[in-house]
Amino acid sequence: MAPRPRAYQIFAGLPEGPSLWLEAVYGLEFARKRMREIAHENPGMYFIRDLVEQAVLDGINTAPKHSDLARRAAKRAAA
């Protein structure tokens, strides 16, 4: 019987700051895929933590940059 893959935790926020646990996913590649899906649906900062090793393994930031927000606001104001 094959061993069960390790569970990885997906969080919203910063690894070294305030964060919110979202879900656990078995297998690192599945966790990375799920993190990208979440980030696509709700732009922001996310990371994957391995609780066994106490390590952050991956992260993504899809939050709009301030310059992007200013550009969009200027386009709306000009319209």
Z-matrix of the N, CA and C atoms (Angstrom, degrees):
N
C 1 1.438
C 2 1.530 1 109.09
N 3 1.324 2 115.90 1 129.20
C 4 1.465 3 120.74 2 -178.19
C 5 1.527 4 110.19 3 -74.27
N 6 1.338 5 115.97 4 142.67
C 7 1.460 6 118.09 5 178.32
C 8 1.532 7 110.97 6 -66.61
N 9 1.302 8 115.94 7 147.72
C 10 1.460 9 121.08 8 179.15
C 11 1.530 10 109.09 9 -71.48
N 12 1.341 11 117.42 10 137.64
C 13 1.469 12 118.62 11 178.49
C 14 1.531 13 110.76 12 -61.32
N 15 1.293 14 115.20 13 154.81
C 16 1.455 15 121.65 14 179.66
C 17 1.529 16 110.49 15 -69.69
N 18 1.322 17 117.20 16 146.66
C 19 1.462 18 122.11 17 176.12
C 20 1.530 19 108.93 18 -88.12
N 21 1.315 20 115.31 19 134.12
C 22 1.458 21 122.48 20 177.22
C 23 1.523 22 108.25 21 -115.72
N 24 1.317 23 115.90 22 142.59
C 25 1.456 24 122.27 23 -175.74
C 26 1.523 25 110.03 24 -98.99
N 27 1.328 26 116.74 25 133.44
C 28 1.460 27 121.92 26 176.85
C 29 1.520 28 108.17 27 -105.11
N 30 1.326 29 115.86 28 130.17
C 31 1.447 30 123.11 29 -179.24
C 32 1.526 31 110.37 30 -124.48
N 33 1.324 32 116.18 31 151.65
C 34 1.462 33 122.55 32 168.75
C 35 1.518 34 106.66 33 -101.22
N 36 1.325 35 116.60 34 140.33
C 37 1.460 36 120.53 35 178.66
C 38 1.513 37 111.48 36 116.34
N 39 1.320 38 115.19 37 -152.78
C 40 1.464 39 122.16 38 -177.56
C 41 1.519 40 110.54 39 -111.06
N 42 1.341 41 117.11 40 139.47
C 43 1.467 42 119.20 41 179.03
C 44 1.527 43 112.98 42 -59.86
N 45 1.329 44 116.67 43 -35.42
C 46 1.468 45 120.06 44 -176.71
C 47 1.529 46 112.47 45 -98.34
N 48 1.322 47 116.77 46 8.45
C 49 1.460 48 120.33 47 -179.21
C 50 1.513 49 111.33 48 -137.71
N 51 1.320 50 115.76 49 -157.70
C 52 1.471 51 119.19 50 179.10
C 53 1.528 52 110.99 51 -60.79
N 54 1.309 53 116.00 52 134.83
C 55 1.466 54 120.26 53 179.21
C 56 1.519 55 109.28 54 -146.86
N 57 1.317 56 114.55 55 160.57
C 58 1.454 57 121.78 56 -178.60
C 59 1.522 58 108.52 57 -127.15
N 60 1.330 59 116.77 58 122.59
C 61 1.460 60 120.79 59 177.38
C 62 1.521 61 108.66 60 -68.02
N 63 1.346 62 116.66 61 132.97
C 64 1.459 63 121.34 62 179.79
C 65 1.522 64 112.66 63 -106.53
N 66 1.334 65 116.08 64 -52.28
C 67 1.464 66 118.98 65 -178.66
C 68 1.518 67 110.68 66 -168.86
N 69 1.321 68 115.02 67 166.47
C 70 1.468 69 122.54 68 174.79
C 71 1.519 70 107.91 69 -110.62
N 72 1.340 71 115.41 70 141.57
C 73 1.461 72 121.56 71 -179.20
C 74 1.524 73 107.74 72 -134.43
N 75 1.323 74 116.62 73 135.85
C 76 1.466 75 120.90 74 178.87
C 77 1.523 76 110.21 75 -83.75
N 78 1.325 77 115.72 76 127.64
C 79 1.458 78 122.44 77 178.92
C 80 1.524 79 110.91 78 92.29
N 81 1.333 80 115.85 79 131.14
C 82 1.456 81 120.37 80 -175.64
C 83 1.527 82 112.57 81 -64.70
N 84 1.321 83 118.19 82 -42.31
C 85 1.469 84 119.47 83 -179.80
C 86 1.524 85 111.80 84 -64.92
N 87 1.333 86 117.01 85 -36.73
C 88 1.469 87 120.25 86 176.30
C 89 1.531 88 110.12 87 -67.36
N 90 1.317 89 116.91 88 -37.81
C 91 1.469 90 120.84 89 178.36
C 92 1.529 91 110.21 90 -64.86
N 93 1.337 92 116.92 91 -42.25
C 94 1.472 93 119.71 92 177.96
C 95 1.528 94 111.08 93 -63.25
N 96 1.321 95 116.45 94 -43.08
C 97 1.467 96 120.25 95 179.07
C 98 1.519 97 110.42 96 -62.25
N 99 1.327 98 117.01 97 -44.45
C 100 1.461 99 120.76 98 -178.62
C 101 1.527 100 111.20 99 -66.57
N 102 1.334 101 117.18 100 -38.71
C 103 1.458 102 120.57 101 177.31
C 104 1.528 103 110.61 102 -60.88
N 105 1.332 104 117.55 103 -42.74
C 106 1.469 105 121.24 104 177.86
C 107 1.526 106 110.95 105 -63.72
N 108 1.333 107 117.41 106 -39.76
C 109 1.469 108 120.77 107 177.79
C 110 1.530 109 110.63 108 -62.04
N 111 1.315 110 116.34 109 -46.05
C 112 1.467 111 120.72 110 179.59
C 113 1.524 112 110.12 111 -61.67
N 114 1.335 113 116.55 112 -44.79
C 115 1.461 114 120.97 113 -178.52
C 116 1.524 115 111.82 114 -65.33
N 117 1.317 116 116.60 115 -31.80
C 118 1.465 117 120.14 116 177.50
C 119 1.533 118 110.33 117 -71.11
N 120 1.323 119 116.88 118 -40.88
C 121 1.465 120 121.78 119 -179.19
C 122 1.522 121 112.00 120 -71.35
N 123 1.317 122 117.06 121 -38.40
C 124 1.469 123 123.17 122 -177.56
C 125 1.526 124 108.59 123 -136.38
N 126 1.332 125 117.85 124 89.94
C 127 1.463 126 119.85 125 -177.35
C 128 1.531 127 112.41 126 -52.76
N 129 1.303 128 115.01 127 139.20
C 130 1.458 129 121.14 128 -179.73
C 131 1.512 130 110.52 129 168.64
N 132 1.324 131 115.35 130 -162.62
C 133 1.458 132 121.89 131 -179.45
C 134 1.528 133 108.82 132 -106.93
N 135 1.341 134 115.37 133 130.83
C 136 1.461 135 121.55 134 -177.70
C 137 1.523 136 109.17 135 -138.95
N 138 1.329 137 115.54 136 154.72
C 139 1.461 138 119.45 137 175.66
C 140 1.518 139 110.54 138 -150.36
N 141 1.332 140 114.54 139 160.66
C 142 1.466 141 122.82 140 178.74
C 143 1.520 142 107.76 141 -111.65
N 144 1.324 143 115.58 142 130.33
C 145 1.464 144 121.14 143 178.85
C 146 1.524 145 109.32 144 -119.72
N 147 1.319 146 114.28 145 135.98
C 148 1.460 147 122.47 146 172.47
C 149 1.523 148 106.13 147 -95.59
N 150 1.326 149 117.11 148 109.00
C 151 1.454 150 120.14 149 -176.42
C 152 1.526 151 112.70 150 -72.84
N 153 1.332 152 117.50 151 -25.25
C 154 1.464 153 120.32 152 178.34
C 155 1.528 154 109.85 153 -68.49
N 156 1.331 155 116.32 154 -48.05
C 157 1.467 156 121.59 155 -178.70
C 158 1.530 157 112.47 156 -87.44
N 159 1.354 158 117.15 157 -8.44
C 160 1.466 159 121.89 158 -176.71
C 161 1.532 160 111.07 159 54.86
N 162 1.342 161 115.01 160 49.95
C 163 1.460 162 120.45 161 -177.16
C 164 1.522 163 110.56 162 -136.42
N 165 1.332 164 115.12 163 146.48
C 166 1.457 165 121.22 164 171.65
C 167 1.526 166 106.26 165 -88.82
N 168 1.331 167 116.50 166 125.29
C 169 1.455 168 120.76 167 -173.43
C 170 1.517 169 114.21 168 -102.38
N 171 1.318 170 117.39 169 -24.65
C 172 1.461 171 120.11 170 -177.53
C 173 1.518 172 108.10 171 -163.14
N 174 1.316 173 115.62 172 161.28
C 175 1.445 174 120.78 173 177.53
C 176 1.515 175 110.55 174 -159.19
N 177 1.329 176 115.35 175 163.60
C 178 1.460 177 120.81 176 179.29
C 179 1.527 178 108.03 177 -149.52
N 180 1.330 179 115.38 178 144.41
C 181 1.460 180 121.08 179 176.54
C 182 1.523 181 107.59 180 -127.52
N 183 1.318 182 116.51 181 107.36
C 184 1.465 183 121.15 182 178.59
C 185 1.523 184 110.99 183 -111.06
N 186 1.332 185 116.64 184 12.89
C 187 1.468 186 120.40 185 178.10
C 188 1.522 187 109.16 186 -66.61
N 189 1.344 188 117.18 187 140.10
C 190 1.463 189 119.20 188 177.19
C 191 1.532 190 109.97 189 -62.46
N 192 1.328 191 115.50 190 143.09
C 193 1.456 192 120.53 191 177.28
C 194 1.525 193 108.72 192 -78.73
N 195 1.316 194 115.93 193 156.83
C 196 1.463 195 119.76 194 -179.72
C 197 1.524 196 111.25 195 -58.04
N 198 1.332 197 117.55 196 -38.81
C 199 1.460 198 120.22 197 -179.96
C 200 1.533 199 110.73 198 -64.82
N 201 1.339 200 116.99 199 -36.40
C 202 1.468 201 120.76 200 177.43
C 203 1.527 202 110.20 201 -64.83
N 204 1.327 203 116.78 202 -41.84
C 205 1.459 204 120.58 203 179.72
C 206 1.524 205 110.65 204 -65.12
N 207 1.329 206 117.21 205 -41.32
C 208 1.468 207 120.64 206 179.82
C 209 1.528 208 110.53 207 -65.76
N 210 1.325 209 116.85 208 -39.79
C 211 1.460 210 121.00 209 179.00
C 212 1.531 211 110.74 210 -63.53
N 213 1.323 212 116.97 211 -43.18
C 214 1.466 213 120.42 212 178.64
C 215 1.527 214 111.53 213 -65.05
N 216 1.321 215 116.69 214 -40.63
C 217 1.461 216 120.42 215 179.33
C 218 1.518 217 110.40 216 -64.93
N 219 1.324 218 117.71 217 -39.02
C 220 1.460 219 121.09 218 178.79
C 221 1.517 220 111.01 219 -65.62
N 222 1.332 221 117.77 220 -38.60
C 223 1.460 222 120.79 221 178.16
C 224 1.523 223 110.65 222 -64.96
N 225 1.339 224 116.94 223 -41.34
C 226 1.462 225 120.04 224 178.87
C 227 1.516 226 110.98 225 -65.46
N 228 1.320 227 117.47 226 -39.70
C 229 1.455 228 121.30 227 -179.05
C 230 1.530 229 111.03 228 -67.82
N 231 1.335 230 116.71 229 -33.51
C 232 1.469 231 120.85 230 -179.09
C 233 1.521 232 111.68 231 -76.22
N 234 1.320 233 117.76 232 -22.98
C 235 1.466 234 121.23 233 -176.81
C 236 1.508 235 113.65 234 -76.13
